[in-house]
Amino acid sequence: MSSPLTTALPGTSEALPPHTGLSARSTAGAGLREHAPHALHQGERVWQETNCYVDLWIELLHGFGLDPRAALAFTVTQDFEGDQFTFFKFPLEDLERLYGTQVQELAIYDSLEARVLAQTLRGHTVLVEVDGYYLPNTRATSYRREHPKTTVGIDFIDPASRRLGYFHNTGYHRLDGEDYDGVFRKLPQFAQQPDLLFPYVEFAKQTRPALEGAALADASAELLGAHLLRRPLRNPVSQWRAVFPAHLDLLLERGEAFFHPYSFNLMRQLGANFEFLSKYLLWLSAQGFEIPRSIPEAAQRIAAESMVMQFRLVRAIARGRRDACEDCFDVLESAYEKTLPPLAALVR
């Protein structure tokens, strides 16, 4: 069955190079891998990092030999949630449809270390929420300073030598020694907390071969049509604008310490989401679907203006002065109207 996008946008999906997902996954437990970041995490980008879950899955899929751009159709569904923009994440059903990658919750009934070892030995990758305090790849932010919750994808552990390999943010990393014990809660201080809750854990496994070439592009286009039916009914930037004066009062009252989480959940989530939407639409165009260049350009404009607004606000708060960023909102609202409505019109 042809997708709405395929019907509305004449074009031929060209074959992509074969992936190596099955072989990459079957050797995942054999040892620490060599890994170069995906193109989405290289080159010119406004937002170098988005959120830990999306960045993790980009590198995880890439590590399996798959192209994560095919799964970015869901970015059209982002909404304003009253006090933040949707924390955008790959829908698990999309990953299974496109790549044959199934994600299940992992029961932790004795020790986290034992359950992770059992799954990695089966060639699976374990997604677990850990304490960023023990992740050496975050030296510039939280490592040995703060205790943020973040998700990593562990594909290799060696209990005897206390080392592991993990996907996190925009790459693949290694840790060992005390950091290993910290991640698995084996340090002495954890023994004093017998009622400490287990973290939420998932594992990813290959249940069937991934789609390739024209089949992958067509399935992705069908997902785009379905996700567009779930897009917000109102411009989410306009909704944010309506409540921003109250947000600004709070920012000025609480200062720079509060600005970081605010900007992460608003400017970064909005800007990064639409930067990925822009990359996705350019990918679809490269597969032969006829999408006017103006649409991905408008999406990228949202990414850029969100960064402009972030810089302006941090300066204003540091100086204790009020900046309503009216011209930024003008650009963001207009760019949204030039992105989602014309894109949705293509699949009617």
N, C-alpha and C positions, 0 to 999 in steps of 0.2 A: 504494500500500500504506500503510495507516495505521501510525503508529508505536506501540510498546508504551505510551508515555506517553499518546498520543491515545486509545488504547483504554481504558486504566485510568482516565484522568482526563477525564470528560466535560466538554466545553467547546467553544466556537466560537472559532476563531482569527479575530480581526478584522483587516481590511486596514490596512496601514501606509501612510503617505504615500509616493508614488513617490520613488525615490532618483535622484540625479544622477551616479551613479558613472561612467558612460561619458563624459559630457561633462567631468566634473572631471578624469578621467585624460587625456583627449585634449588638454587644454590645459595639462597639468602642465609641459611644457617651455617654455611661452610666456613665463614670467617668474615673479617672486616672488609667492606667493599671500597673500591675507588669510585668517587662520584663527583661529577662536575654539575653545578647548578643548571637548571633548565633555562632556556632563553627568556622565559617570563621573569626570571630573577637576575637577568643580566642586561647590559646595554642601557639605553636611556629610558628611565622610568621616573615618574614623579614620586610615587610611593614605593620605596624599596622593600618595605615589609607591610603586610596587611593585617592579618591576625594569625595566631599560631596554628589554627586548624586548617585554614586554606593554604597557607604557605607549606605546611607539612604535607598535605595531600598532593600539591603540585610536585614536590620533590619525590614523594613516595611513588606516584604514578610514573614519573620520569625514571626513577630507579628501576621500575619494572619494565622499562623499555617502551612506555606508552606516552602519548601526547596529551597532557592535561587540558590543553586548550579546547578540545572537543567537549569537555564537560562544563564549560563556563556559561551555558545558556541560562542557568538559574539566576544570574546577576540581574536580570530584568525584574525580579520580584522584590527587590529591596524597598522597604517602606520606612517611614518615620514612626517610631514606636512611642512617641510622647516625650521621652527624655533621652532618646538615643536612636541611631539608625540600626536597622536589622543587622545583627552580627552574622554576616553572610557566610554560609558553609555549603560545601558540595552535598547535595542530597544523596543519601546512600543508594537509593533506588536508581539514580542516574549512573552511579559508578558501576552498579551491577549490570545494567542494560548495555552500557557502552564497552566496558572492559571485562565483564565477567568476574569482577572483584566483589566479593560478598563480605559484608562487615557484620560481625556478631558480637554481642556482649560476652565478655569472658568472666566466668565465675572465679572469684578469688577465695578459696575455701581453706587454704592453709597459709602459704606465704606467696607474696607477689613474685619473688625471685623464682620459685619453683614453677609457677604457672607460666611465667614468661619463657623460661627455659623449655618447657614442654612444647609450647607453640612454635618457638623459633626453630627447634629441632625438626619440626614438621614443615619448615619452609614458610611459615606464616610471619606476618609482622604484627606486633602488639602495640596498640595505641593506648597510652596510659597517661593520666594526669600526674605530674610530678612536681616537686618543689624546684623552682628555677635557681634556688640558692646553690644547687649542686651541679649545674650545667656549665661547664667551662666555656662553651661557645658564647655565653652571655657576659663575658668579662667586662664589656663596656657598659653593662646595665645592672643586672641583678646578681651575678655570680659572687658568692660570699658576702653579699651586702643585704639583699632583700629576699623575701620568701614568696614570690608570685607563683600562682598555680599556672601551669602551662602543659600542653600536650606534646609528647614525643612519640615517634614511631620506632620501636626497638626491633631490629632484625637479627641481632647477634648478641649473645652474652657468653662469657666464660667464667663461671663461678670460681674455678680454681685459681685463676689469675686476677679475679675481680676486675674485669674490664667488659665494656659493652660498646656496641655501635648503634647510633640512633639518628633518625631524621628529626630535624627541628628547624623551625623558621625557614631560611632559604638554602639549607644545605644538609650535608651528612657529616656527623661528628663522632668523636670517641671520648670516652671517659674511663677512669679506673680508680683504684685505691679507695680513699675516703669518700670520693664523690660517688663511687659505685655503692658503697655502704649507705650513703645518705639517700640515694634514689630508692633503694630497696628497704629503707628503714631498719638498717642493721646496726646503727650507731648506738652507743650506750643510752643516750637520752630517750630513744624510742622504747627501750625496755621498761622505762618508767611510765609508759602510756599504754597499758594493756587494752584500754577501751578505744584506742585510736581507730577511726573508721578506715576500712580499705578504700582505696581510690576507685573511681569508675574506670573500667578497662574494657577495651574492645580489641578484636583481632581481625585482620584482613586476610582473606584466603582466596585463591583463584578457583572458581567453580566451573569455568568454561573458558575457551579462548576468547580473547578480546576481538571486537569488530575491527576491521581494517578498511582502508581505502574509501571507496564510494559508500559502502555499507555504514562505516563509521560516520561519515559526513551526513548522510541522509538521516540516520538515527539522531544525530545531534540537532539537525534542523527540525525534526519532529518534536524533540524536547523543547526547543525554543518556542515553537508554536504553542505547546501546552503551557509552558511557563508564562508566556505573554497573557494567557487567559487568567493568570493569577496575579498580574501586575496591580499596583495600587490604583484605586479608582480616582484618587486625587493626587496632585503634584506633591510629593513628600517634602520637597524643599519649601514650598509655600506653607506647609503645616509647621515646619521647623521655624520659619520666619515669624509666624504668628506668636510663638511662645519665646522667641529668642530674647526679647527685652527682659523677661524674668530670669532667663539663664544668665544674661549678662550681669544682672544685679548680684547673683550668686557667685559668679566668677570674680567680680570685683571685691566681694566680701571675703571670699576664702583664699584668693590669691593664687600664686603659681603652683602650689602643691596640689590644688584641686584642678588646675588647668590641664595637667597631663592626662588624667583619666577622662576628663571631659573631651579633650581633643581626640583621644584614641577612639572613643565611642561615637563621635559625631563626624568631625572633619575627616579623620583617617578612614573610617568605615565607609563613608559616602564616597570619598575620592578614590580609594583603592578599588571599591566595587565597580565604579564606572570606568576606571582605567582597564580593569580586566574585561569589562563588557566591550570596550573599544578593541582590545586585542582579540577577543573572541570574534567580533564581527569582521575584522580584517582576515582572520583565519577562515571564516566561512566564505568570504569573497575569494580567497585563494583556492578554495575547493570548487569554485565555479558558480556560486550563488551570486546573483546580481543584487547587491546592496549598495545604495548610493553612498558615495564616500562621505557625504555630509553627516551621516548618522554616526559612524565611529568617531568622526572629528568632534561632533558635539559631545559625545560621551567623554572623550579625552579632555574637553574643555572643563567639564565638571571636575575631573581629577585635578587639573591645574589650578582652578579657582579655589578649590577646597584647601589646597596648600597655601595659596595666597592669603586666604582668610585665617588660616592657622597662624601664619607669621604675623599678620596684623594684630590678631587678638593677643598673642603672647607679648608683643611690644606694648600694647595698650594696657594690659594688666600690670606689667612691670612698672609702668609709669603712673598707674592708678587713674587712668583717664578712660572715659566711656567712648567706645567706637561701635556703633550699631551695624557697621559693615553693610550698609544699604546697597552700595554698588556691587559688592560681592554677591549678595542675594539676587540682585537683578540678573547678573551673569548666570548664576546657578539655575535659577528658575527658567530662564530662557533656554539654556542648553538642555535642560530636562525635557522641555516641550519639543525640542528639535531632535530628541533621541527616541523616547518611548512611543509617542503617538505615531510618528511616521514609520517606525519599525513595526508596530502593531498593525498598521494599515497594509503592510506588505503581505500579511498572512491571512487577510480576510477572504 
